[in-house]
Amino acid sequence: MQIKNIAVDQNLKELTPHRTVVLPLACYNTTISEHINGYIPLHWHDEIQFVLVVKGEAGFQINEERIAVRKGDGLFINSGCLHMAEDKNNSGCSYVCLNVAPHFILSQELFATYIAPYIQATNLPYLYIDASEPWGKNILDAVANVHQLIQPPPYYEMDITLQLTLIWRNLIVNGFRLEYDQTEMVKSHRMKEMLHWIHEHYAEKITLDHIARAGQLSRSECCRYFKRMLNTTPLRYVTDYRIQKSLILLQQPQSTVTEVAYQVGFNSTSYFIDQFRKSMNMTPLAYKKHKMNDG
């Protein structure tokens, strides 16, 4: 099994280039359990994303909302929205993921009318794509077609652009009532600022005051943001993020558990071991040995 890892910057923006050699898009199959964490961690990107679940069932979180997507159905995730995914009920979930730069969907002349209003709207972070609806089936069939066209037959670039136009037309033909809420924009920005600060400083001592200050919030409002958007506390998020970072370090042959604990910001090896066991259902040393044996 190939273990995969999504590289993100300090602001949780995914660093993976979503493009083929010549086109600003990427289309690939993702098996959730093959990720290094066992799930797809929270991240965002400028590209629009379409998902087609081909096996099992996935649980997605997009901004504050959680939704389950079953085999055969899919999801539209808008540009700039925080999202994560996990396998539901150990179903072995896998899905086709299509990421495409907004400017590539339609010609420049049509962008302002048919693309910009949708990616700027604050009431459209995602859309469930139901395969039993004609418009939904059209979109999902087109996503599957793009996935096949990535293995380039002649003129595949033009064929892909035709499929993208079909996808977008079926998406917007439903006549969404778009909204632009400044409060929602500020809330998203503040959340990203707090996460950015944590990801820059996770190896240091972090307090609730530090995190709240990064988002220009009070301590209580900071806690409400994390509870509402991530269903956790700020300091619990810090601990979980430190454990995520430790997974890569533990796979380095020369690393020790104590060294890794301090590198990711724990000031006690025993506390690191305790928190790692609660998160991963094994000790850091057992995880390290398991990965060394896999290698």
KELUMSE-964165 format. One record per residue (C-alpha): chain; x, y, z; residue number from 1; residue in three letters. Coordinates in pm, whole numbers. Layout:
<pts>
> A, X, Y, Z, NUM, ala
...
</pts>
This chain:
<pts>
> A, 0, 0, 0, 1, met
> A, 132, 343, -92, 2, gln
> A, 102, 587, 197, 3, ile
> A, 12, 933, 74, 4, lys
> A, 51, 1272, 237, 5, asn
> A, -106, 1606, 148, 6, ile
> A, 153, 1883, 179, 7, ala
> A, 8, 2211, 306, 8, val
> A, 162, 2545, 395, 9, asp
> A, 124, 2722, 730, 10, gln
> A, -213, 2856, 620, 11, asn
> A, -346, 2505, 542, 12, leu
> A, -336, 2578, 170, 13, lys
> A, -250, 2262, -18, 14, glu
> A, 89, 2278, -191, 15, leu
> A, 26, 1996, -439, 16, thr
> A, 21, 2139, -793, 17, pro
> A, -320, 2049, -936, 18, his
> A, -232, 2024, -1301, 19, arg
> A, -125, 1792, -1577, 20, thr
> A, 180, 1894, -1781, 21, val
> A, -21, 2134, -1997, 22, val
> A, -359, 2185, -1825, 23, leu
> A, -444, 2358, -1493, 24, pro
> A, -634, 2060, -1358, 25, leu
> A, -571, 1726, -1192, 26, ala
> A, -791, 1417, -1184, 27, cys
> A, -695, 1112, -983, 28, tyr
> A, -827, 832, -762, 29, asn
> A, -794, 872, -384, 30, thr
> A, -832, 594, -126, 31, thr
> A, -884, 769, 206, 32, ile
> A, -723, 502, 426, 33, ser
> A, -397, 521, 228, 34, glu
> A, -328, 870, 356, 35, his
> A, -56, 891, 622, 36, ile
> A, -312, 996, 885, 37, asn
> A, -577, 745, 778, 38, gly
> A, -795, 1038, 667, 39, tyr
> A, -764, 1347, 447, 40, ile
> A, -677, 1631, 689, 41, pro
> A, -816, 1982, 681, 42, leu
> A, -688, 2191, 388, 43, his
> A, -801, 2428, 114, 44, trp
> A, -697, 2532, -235, 45, his
> A, -791, 2786, -499, 46, asp
> A, -910, 2514, -737, 47, glu
> A, -1272, 2403, -757, 48, ile
> A, -1311, 2037, -663, 49, gln
> A, -1552, 1770, -782, 50, phe
> A, -1569, 1432, -609, 51, val
> A, -1719, 1107, -741, 52, leu
> A, -1732, 829, -480, 53, val
> A, -1662, 497, -651, 54, val
> A, -1640, 272, -344, 55, lys
> A, -1775, 284, 11, 56, gly
> A, -1889, 602, 183, 57, glu
> A, -1701, 919, 274, 58, ala
> A, -1767, 1170, 549, 59, gly
> A, -1672, 1522, 438, 60, phe
> A, -1647, 1841, 636, 61, gln
> A, -1663, 2165, 436, 62, ile
> A, -1616, 2476, 649, 63, asn
> A, -1862, 2416, 937, 64, glu
> A, -2083, 2158, 769, 65, glu
> A, -2053, 1779, 768, 66, arg
> A, -2201, 1553, 503, 67, ile
> A, -2183, 1184, 409, 68, ala
> A, -2139, 1094, 42, 69, val
> A, -2226, 743, -66, 70, arg
> A, -2100, 532, -355, 71, lys
> A, -2220, 664, -690, 72, gly
> A, -2284, 1018, -567, 73, asp
> A, -2049, 1312, -547, 74, gly
> A, -1971, 1656, -419, 75, leu
> A, -1880, 2001, -546, 76, phe
> A, -1641, 2191, -314, 77, ile
> A, -1597, 2558, -389, 78, asn
> A, -1271, 2746, -424, 79, ser
> A, -1104, 2847, -97, 80, gly
> A, -1325, 2636, 132, 81, cys
> A, -1166, 2442, 418, 82, leu
> A, -1241, 2071, 383, 83, his
> A, -1141, 1726, 506, 84, met
> A, -1258, 1367, 445, 85, ala
> A, -1272, 1041, 637, 86, glu
> A, -1377, 687, 559, 87, asp
> A, -1722, 606, 700, 88, lys
> A, -1763, 268, 872, 89, asn
> A, -1428, 131, 742, 90, asn
> A, -1587, 103, 398, 91, ser
> A, -1257, 122, 207, 92, gly
> A, -1382, 442, 51, 93, cys
> A, -1219, 568, -266, 94, ser
> A, -1321, 849, -494, 95, tyr
> A, -1227, 1024, -815, 96, val
> A, -1109, 1376, -738, 97, cys
> A, -1117, 1646, -1005, 98, leu
> A, -945, 1974, -915, 99, asn
> A, -961, 2249, -1173, 100, val
> A, -853, 2613, -1176, 101, ala
> A, -1164, 2836, -1200, 102, pro
> A, -1025, 3034, -1493, 103, his
> A, -995, 2714, -1702, 104, phe
> A, -1360, 2609, -1685, 105, ile
> A, -1484, 2865, -1937, 106, leu
> A, -1330, 3121, -2167, 107, ser
> A, -1209, 3451, -2023, 108, gln
> A, -1504, 3633, -2182, 109, glu
> A, -1754, 3417, -1990, 110, leu
> A, -1567, 3404, -1657, 111, phe
> A, -1717, 3722, -1504, 112, ala
> A, -2074, 3615, -1582, 113, thr
> A, -2074, 3243, -1518, 114, tyr
> A, -1781, 3161, -1284, 115, ile
> A, -1688, 3455, -1061, 116, ala
> A, -2033, 3499, -897, 117, pro
> A, -2035, 3134, -791, 118, tyr
> A, -1683, 3109, -649, 119, ile
> A, -1730, 3438, -461, 120, gln
> A, -2067, 3348, -308, 121, ala
> A, -2061, 3278, 65, 122, thr
> A, -2368, 3054, 64, 123, asn
> A, -2222, 2792, -173, 124, leu
> A, -1929, 2622, 5, 125, pro
> A, -2035, 2286, -139, 126, tyr
> A, -2314, 2109, -320, 127, leu
> A, -2417, 1744, -287, 128, tyr
> A, -2433, 1582, -629, 129, ile
> A, -2703, 1315, -633, 130, asp
> A, -2663, 1062, -914, 131, ala
> A, -3038, 1001, -919, 132, ser
> A, -3095, 1358, -1039, 133, glu
> A, -3041, 1410, -1414, 134, pro
> A, -2817, 1714, -1365, 135, trp
> A, -2618, 1524, -1099, 136, gly
> A, -2571, 1219, -1319, 137, lys
> A, -2454, 1445, -1603, 138, asn
> A, -2189, 1601, -1379, 139, ile
> A, -2065, 1271, -1237, 140, leu
> A, -2052, 1106, -1579, 141, asp
> A, -1847, 1401, -1704, 142, ala
> A, -1608, 1375, -1406, 143, val
> A, -1558, 1005, -1490, 144, ala
> A, -1498, 1100, -1852, 145, asn
> A, -1230, 1353, -1754, 146, val
> A, -1065, 1085, -1541, 147, his
> A, -1041, 862, -1848, 148, gln
> A, -929, 1144, -2075, 149, leu
> A, -631, 1223, -1850, 150, ile
> A, -469, 919, -2016, 151, gln
> A, -432, 1124, -2332, 152, pro
> A, -597, 1011, -2653, 153, pro
> A, -567, 1247, -2952, 154, pro
> A, -722, 1592, -2892, 155, tyr
> A, -783, 1508, -2524, 156, tyr
> A, -733, 1872, -2420, 157, glu
> A, -1035, 1984, -2621, 158, met
> A, -1241, 1686, -2506, 159, asp
> A, -1166, 1777, -2143, 160, ile
> A, -1273, 2139, -2195, 161, thr
> A, -1602, 2016, -2343, 162, leu
> A, -1661, 1801, -2034, 163, gln
> A, -1578, 2093, -1801, 164, leu
> A, -1829, 2316, -1979, 165, thr
> A, -2090, 2040, -1943, 166, leu
> A, -2012, 2001, -1572, 167, ile
> A, -2042, 2373, -1501, 168, trp
> A, -2358, 2423, -1706, 169, arg
> A, -2531, 2141, -1519, 170, asn
> A, -2414, 2289, -1188, 171, leu
> A, -2550, 2639, -1242, 172, ile
> A, -2865, 2550, -1439, 173, val
> A, -3035, 2484, -1101, 174, asn
> A, -3060, 2861, -1050, 175, gly
> A, -2885, 2910, -716, 176, phe
> A, -2969, 3225, -524, 177, arg
> A, -2622, 3351, -450, 178, leu
> A, -2535, 3550, -138, 179, glu
> A, -2230, 3754, -40, 180, tyr
> A, -2210, 3784, 338, 181, asp
> A, -1920, 3997, 463, 182, gln
> A, -1948, 3835, 808, 183, thr
> A, -1894, 3491, 656, 184, glu
> A, -1591, 3616, 465, 185, met
> A, -1439, 3764, 784, 186, val
> A, -1512, 3446, 977, 187, lys
> A, -1337, 3230, 717, 188, ser
> A, -1040, 3468, 711, 189, his
> A, -1004, 3466, 1092, 190, arg
> A, -1020, 3088, 1106, 191, met
> A, -745, 3060, 846, 192, lys
> A, -535, 3316, 1034, 193, glu
> A, -558, 3113, 1357, 194, met
> A, -470, 2790, 1178, 195, leu
> A, -185, 2967, 999, 196, his
> A, -45, 3083, 1334, 197, trp
> A, -68, 2733, 1486, 198, ile
> A, 106, 2574, 1188, 199, his
> A, 390, 2825, 1212, 200, glu
> A, 436, 2790, 1588, 201, his
> A, 328, 2433, 1674, 202, tyr
> A, 680, 2341, 1791, 203, ala
> A, 672, 2624, 2049, 204, glu
> A, 471, 2672, 2366, 205, lys
> A, 117, 2767, 2263, 206, ile
> A, -159, 2911, 2481, 207, thr
> A, -522, 2992, 2410, 208, leu
> A, -434, 3361, 2426, 209, asp
> A, -182, 3318, 2143, 210, his
> A, -441, 3155, 1916, 211, ile
> A, -719, 3403, 2000, 212, ala
> A, -485, 3695, 1932, 213, arg
> A, -399, 3555, 1589, 214, ala
> A, -769, 3565, 1496, 215, gly
> A, -829, 3900, 1668, 216, gln
> A, -1084, 3731, 1893, 217, leu
> A, -1154, 3692, 2262, 218, ser
> A, -1065, 3359, 2424, 219, arg
> A, -1432, 3256, 2443, 220, ser
> A, -1505, 3355, 2082, 221, glu
> A, -1192, 3170, 1969, 222, cys
> A, -1322, 2855, 2138, 223, cys
> A, -1660, 2900, 1972, 224, arg
> A, -1496, 2926, 1629, 225, tyr
> A, -1307, 2599, 1677, 226, phe
> A, -1611, 2422, 1821, 227, lys
> A, -1839, 2541, 1542, 228, arg
> A, -1602, 2494, 1248, 229, met
> A, -1380, 2203, 1357, 230, leu
> A, -1578, 2042, 1640, 231, asn
> A, -1280, 2060, 1873, 232, thr
> A, -1105, 2299, 2110, 233, thr
> A, -813, 2518, 2003, 234, pro
> A, -560, 2337, 2225, 235, leu
> A, -693, 1994, 2126, 236, arg
> A, -640, 2094, 1765, 237, tyr
> A, -280, 2190, 1850, 238, val
> A, -221, 1848, 2007, 239, thr
> A, -373, 1665, 1711, 240, asp
> A, -168, 1872, 1466, 241, tyr
> A, 153, 1798, 1658, 242, arg
> A, 74, 1426, 1638, 243, ile
> A, 15, 1460, 1262, 244, gln
> A, 357, 1620, 1224, 245, lys
> A, 519, 1347, 1436, 246, ser
> A, 405, 1072, 1197, 247, leu
> A, 651, 1179, 928, 248, ile
> A, 938, 1232, 1175, 249, leu
> A, 886, 890, 1334, 250, leu
> A, 945, 726, 996, 251, gln
> A, 1299, 860, 981, 252, gln
> A, 1536, 573, 1076, 253, pro
> A, 1757, 775, 1314, 254, gln
> A, 1477, 949, 1506, 255, ser
> A, 1389, 861, 1864, 256, thr
> A, 1051, 903, 2032, 257, val
> A, 1190, 1160, 2274, 258, thr
> A, 1351, 1365, 1997, 259, glu
> A, 1030, 1365, 1795, 260, val
> A, 822, 1462, 2099, 261, ala
> A, 1025, 1776, 2155, 262, tyr
> A, 1056, 1856, 1784, 263, gln
> A, 677, 1881, 1747, 264, val
> A, 621, 2084, 2063, 265, gly
> A, 555, 1840, 2347, 266, phe
> A, 750, 1921, 2664, 267, asn
> A, 710, 1571, 2806, 268, ser
> A, 783, 1237, 2637, 269, thr
> A, 531, 1057, 2856, 270, ser
> A, 256, 1306, 2765, 271, tyr
> A, 342, 1266, 2395, 272, phe
> A, 318, 887, 2425, 273, ile
> A, -15, 913, 2608, 274, asp
> A, -169, 1150, 2351, 275, gln
> A, -27, 954, 2057, 276, phe
> A, -178, 631, 2191, 277, arg
> A, -519, 795, 2230, 278, lys
> A, -506, 928, 1873, 279, ser
> A, -343, 635, 1690, 280, met
> A, -433, 337, 1914, 281, asn
> A, -65, 248, 1947, 282, met
> A, 248, 395, 2100, 283, thr
> A, 488, 608, 1894, 284, pro
> A, 751, 333, 1919, 285, leu
> A, 507, 70, 1794, 286, ala
> A, 413, 302, 1506, 287, tyr
> A, 780, 356, 1423, 288, lys
> A, 856, -17, 1424, 289, lys
> A, 548, -87, 1212, 290, his
> A, 655, 168, 950, 291, lys
> A, 1016, 45, 951, 292, met
> A, 896, -310, 890, 293, asn
> A, 667, -190, 609, 294, asp
> A, 963, -19, 447, 295, gly
</pts>
